């Protein structure tokens, strides 16, 4: 899976499943402060990512993930 495909899938579920405004979604957007993702949203994200990308997320691996780009980097390392 290419980086572009990963970014598109992430963008799609952020808009459709979490109802985040498309204008807010940018690579440098902060997940919590910029996109307004809270702890309950992260639970939804884990379920979606595990289903769409086929790997289990370990919460401790996301401690340093602050931006959307870093989140896509994390996914890319798992599926690449």
Secondary structure as GFF3:
##gff-version 3
##sequence-region A 1 80
A	DSSP	alpha_helix	3	16	.	.	.	ID=ss1
A	DSSP	three_ten_helix	22	24	.	.	.	ID=ss2
A	DSSP	alpha_helix	39	53	.	.	.	ID=ss3
A	DSSP	three_ten_helix	59	62	.	.	.	ID=ss4
A	DSSP	alpha_helix	68	79	.	.	.	ID=ss5
###
